[in-house]
Amino acid sequence: MTSESENRPGTKIGYARVSTSEQNPDMQIQALKNYGVDPALIYVDRASGGSMTRPAFMRALRACQHDGGEFVVWKLDRLGRTLGGILGTLKLLSERGIAFVSLTERVDTTGPMGKAMIHLLAVFAELERDLIRERTKAAIDRAKERGEVGGRPKAMTEDRVAAAIELFAQGERGNTVWKAMQKIEGPTISRAAYYAWQKDWDAESRAPDVHGE
């Protein structure tokens, strides 16, 4: 296998990602090969897009150190689940003089149009943050309304609700979020209590005007 130190300027580096070990990245890998990426320079992660510290992703970035190189993905969302995370990667590549190519969306950051796209993504990333803040406030308001119902302890405090929704936006769910809630000051929160809250939040997010049991 070609070592990272042997990469020359202009080398195409491919990156593929699937969310779980059961999913198959072969379609992505084939598309990258068809574009001209050396199979030895295709890096594959089997991990959630919520984290930007995925091992193969970091190796792919290191492999793209030379000016004129290309970082190639099958689809834009292979970089991450949030616009903020995607934008951060694009800016990093741009600062290092590395072109970014997404085969599905036909995105190429070289030239004026590519730079304009990065600025446009920045606008949408800010919109995404605004929407997250709006949803956070709405969820906190709903949590306040439920706080007195049935005399149940309010384990999901305002700080916990805000933190949980931020984690949702990063693609995290379930046990990962519950463990994060335990680290935030407040009443003891059991796994069952957290999952009950998450179920209520999911139901209200899908139908905000309908309150289930």
ABEGO torsion letter per residue (X at the ends): XBBAAABBBGBBBBBBBBABAABBAAAAAAAAAAAGBBAAABBBBBBBAABAABAAAAAAAAAAABBGBBBBBABAAAAEABAAAAAAAAAAAAAAGBBBBBAAAGBBABEAAAAAAAAAAAAAAAAAAAAAAAAAAAAAAAAAAAAABGGBBBABBAAAAAAAAAAAAAGBBEAAAAAAAAABBEBBBBAAAAAAAAAAAAAAAABAABBBX
